[in-house]
Amino acid sequence: MKNETYNGWTNWDTWNLALWIDNTEDTYHKGRVMAGEPDRFARWAETMCLEINQQHKEEINWDRVNVDEIREALLCE
């Protein structure tokens, strides 16, 4: 069985979006505040993903992002 995890995350897409969320104090704190509301957090994270892809030429595949893993990581910090 092939291990497709990336730097301790589910996959590259999840790791990369989590990295962007942790990248600035503003996005980190906004994510922490919204992490308690799963649906709201998911909508915000998807919007971030689309903006990152457009503005920075990233290729994060939202369908592969484990948004619950990112949210749980923020809740645990």
Summary of the structure (lengths in Angstrom):
residues: 77
radius of gyration: 11.9
end to end distance: 31.5
largest distance: 39.1
contacts: 198
relative contact order: 0.20
helix: 68%
strand: 3%
